[in-house]
Amino acid sequence: MNKKKIRVLIVDDDQLVRMSLKIIIGADQELEVVGCGSSGEEAVQLFDGHNPDVLLLDIRMQPTDGLAAGERILARHPDARLLYLTTFTDDEYLVRALRMGACGYLLKQNYESLAPAIKAVASGQHVFGDNIMARIPVLIGGRLPDLSGYDIRGREPDLIELVAEGLNNREIAERLNLSEGTVRNQLSVILDKLGLRDRTQLAVFYYKQRQQKL
């Protein structure tokens, strides 16, 4: 029995980029391009018509940009999985993408990582390039808000903050004067409490707790 393909909708105002993305994505046997658009308005219309597993879209488009389109789509389809692929790293764009609940934000630099990113987003993961993740601590700043409502207590808020800063288990252990095993176990407990899959989702959760102060 053939495995069901992941259905991808591409929206970018550059025709050459659209064609290139269609070729790259179509070359992967697990992916299928179900449609292409060139504006935010088309993104909304095509999403309604195709209901893709992943929407891959640019940000700067006319007359409706990708961020405004994404907000409209998520208002209609809360479970929609949006993956932004752009050349822009503006803080304002990243903040809006995270606030709306986008599943990923990548730069148009290394197309080799595109197919794995689409598959990750389709499986429910969040995907942000290393250069994007590096921006999050700068945007956050300050102290983590009270998370007791999530049953996050003790050293757990500190651990979450350090994960969001990009530290690995060894670095966190050194910073908090804990063993790596303890950090690994506490991280597993935190992910379970919050119903999250991985460190990236935890970093996004941290960011969303801070977004109201941005």
C-alpha positions in Angstrom: 0.0 0.0 0.0 1.4 3.4 -1.0 2.0 5.9 1.8 -0.3 8.9 1.6 1.7 11.9 0.4 2.0 15.2 2.3 0.0 17.8 0.3 1.8 21.1 0.0 0.5 24.5 -1.2 3.1 27.0 -2.4 2.5 30.8 -2.4 5.3 33.2 -3.6 5.1 36.2 -5.8 8.2 35.3 -7.7 7.4 32.9 -10.6 10.9 31.5 -10.8 10.9 30.8 -7.0 7.5 29.1 -7.3 8.7 26.9 -10.2 11.9 26.0 -8.3 10.0 25.1 -5.2 7.6 23.0 -7.1 10.4 21.1 -8.7 12.3 20.6 -5.4 9.2 19.5 -3.4 7.9 17.4 -6.3 11.1 15.5 -6.4 10.4 14.0 -3.0 8.2 10.9 -3.2 6.6 11.7 0.1 5.4 15.2 -0.9 2.9 16.4 -3.4 2.3 20.0 -4.6 -1.4 20.6 -4.9 -1.4 24.2 -6.0 0.6 27.4 -6.4 -0.3 31.0 -5.8 1.3 34.4 -6.1 -0.3 36.6 -3.4 -1.8 36.5 0.0 -5.3 36.7 -1.4 -4.6 33.6 -3.5 -3.2 31.9 -0.4 -6.5 32.3 1.4 -8.6 31.2 -1.6 -6.3 28.2 -2.5 -6.2 27.1 1.1 -10.0 27.0 1.3 -10.1 25.0 -1.9 -7.3 22.5 -1.3 -7.0 22.3 2.5 -3.3 21.3 2.2 -1.3 19.6 4.9 1.3 22.3 4.8 1.1 25.9 3.4 4.5 27.1 2.3 4.4 30.9 1.8 6.5 34.0 1.3 5.9 37.2 3.4 6.3 40.2 1.2 3.6 40.0 -1.4 1.0 42.4 -2.9 -1.7 43.4 -2.3 -2.0 41.1 0.7 1.2 39.9 2.3 1.9 36.4 3.7 1.5 37.4 7.3 -2.0 39.0 6.8 -3.0 36.0 4.8 -1.7 33.6 7.4 -3.7 35.3 10.1 -6.9 35.1 8.0 -6.3 31.4 7.2 -5.7 30.5 10.9 -8.8 32.3 11.9 -10.8 30.1 9.5 -8.7 26.9 10.0 -7.1 26.9 13.5 -5.3 23.6 12.7 -3.6 25.0 9.5 0.1 24.4 9.4 2.0 27.4 8.0 5.7 27.4 7.1 7.1 30.7 6.1 10.0 30.7 3.6 11.4 34.2 3.2 14.5 36.3 2.7 13.6 38.6 5.6 14.6 38.3 9.2 12.9 41.5 10.4 11.9 41.2 14.1 8.4 42.5 13.3 7.8 39.7 10.9 9.1 37.0 13.2 7.0 38.3 16.1 3.9 38.3 14.0 4.5 34.8 12.7 5.0 33.4 16.1 2.0 35.3 17.6 -0.3 33.9 15.0 0.9 30.3 15.5 3.0 29.6 12.5 4.7 26.3 12.6 7.9 27.4 11.0 10.0 30.2 9.7 12.9 29.5 7.3 15.2 31.7 5.2 15.6 31.1 1.5 19.2 30.0 1.8 19.5 26.2 2.0 16.8 24.5 -0.1 18.2 21.1 0.9 16.5 21.5 4.3 13.1 22.4 2.8 11.7 18.9 2.3 12.6 17.7 5.8 11.2 20.9 7.3 7.9 20.4 5.5 7.7 16.8 6.7 8.5 17.9 10.3 5.7 20.6 10.2 3.2 18.1 8.7 4.0 15.8 11.7 3.2 18.5 14.2 6.7 19.8 14.9 7.8 23.5 14.8 10.8 24.3 12.6 12.9 27.5 12.8 16.3 27.9 11.3 19.3 28.3 13.6 19.6 32.0 12.6 15.9 32.5 13.5 16.1 30.7 16.8 19.0 32.9 17.7 16.8 36.0 17.4 14.2 34.7 19.9 16.1 35.3 23.1 16.9 38.9 21.9 13.3 39.6 21.3 12.1 38.0 24.6 14.3 39.7 27.2 13.3 40.0 30.8 12.1 37.3 33.2 9.7 34.4 32.4 6.2 35.1 33.6 4.5 33.1 36.3 3.9 29.5 34.9 2.4 28.0 38.1 -0.9 27.7 36.2 0.9 25.1 34.0 2.3 23.3 37.1 5.8 24.6 36.2 7.6 25.1 39.4 11.0 25.0 41.2 13.9 25.1 38.8 11.7 24.3 35.8 11.2 27.9 34.7 15.0 28.4 34.7 15.4 25.3 32.6 12.8 26.5 30.1 14.5 29.9 29.8 17.9 28.3 29.1 16.4 25.9 26.5 14.9 28.9 24.8 18.4 30.6 24.8 19.7 27.6 22.8 21.8 25.9 25.5 22.2 22.1 25.3 21.8 19.8 28.3 25.5 19.9 29.3 25.5 23.7 29.3 22.2 23.9 31.2 23.6 21.4 33.8 26.7 23.6 34.3 24.6 26.8 34.5 22.1 25.3 37.1 24.7 23.2 38.9 22.8 20.0 38.1 23.8 16.7 36.4 23.1 16.2 32.7 20.8 13.2 33.7 18.8 15.5 36.0 18.4 18.1 33.3 17.4 15.4 30.8 14.8 14.0 33.2 13.4 17.5 34.1 13.1 18.4 30.5 11.1 15.3 29.8 8.8 16.1 32.7 8.3 19.7 31.5 7.5 18.6 27.9 5.0 16.1 29.3 3.3 18.7 31.5 3.0 21.1 28.6 2.0 18.5 26.0 5.0 19.5 23.8 7.0 17.3 21.5 10.5 18.8 21.6 12.9 21.6 22.6 11.9 23.8 19.7 8.2 23.7 20.7 9.3 24.5 24.3 11.2 27.5 23.0 8.2 28.7 21.1 6.0 28.2 24.2 8.5 30.4 26.2 8.3 33.0 23.5 4.5 33.1 23.5 4.5 33.6 27.2 6.6 36.8 26.6 4.9 38.1 23.5 2.4 40.3 25.3 5.2 42.5 26.5 6.8 42.9 23.1 
